[in-house]
Amino acid sequence: MEYIYCITFLDTGMKYVGRTSNPIKRRNQHITALKNGRHINKRMQSDFNNLPQEIMFEILAKVPEIRSQRQITPEQFWMERLKTYDKRYGYNDNDFTALPLRRKAGMPCRKTNHIKRG
């Protein structure tokens, strides 16, 4: 089972949506990276550095590990629903998190139109 999760910076309301099979471990990875100044998402890290904030981690959905040939992944559904692609509301860049999932599923990617062959 995999989980779609959301990290919210409570002071600003900014959100980040991700996907993991181990939510507790992933939450700890995010928090450790932010506290140590080495989070992969540079905008998220910058905001945390400028104003250390209280963070809320919540599970949005449980999804089966088997990926279907759906037009949109569950993770993208939540990113779009919460508007986390929009820099005013969130930290997800276009296809930042979903790109590897789309490639793995053999689906075209927004920026590159890459399709997994073979």
Secondary structure as UniProt FT lines:
FT   STRAND          2..9
FT   TURN            10..12
FT   STRAND          15..20
FT   HELIX           23..35
FT   TURN            36..37
FT   HELIX           42..50
FT   STRAND          55..63
FT   HELIX           74..81
FT   TURN            82..85
FT   TURN            87..89
FT   TURN            94..97
FT   HELIX           98..104
FT   TURN            105..106
FT   TURN            110..112
//
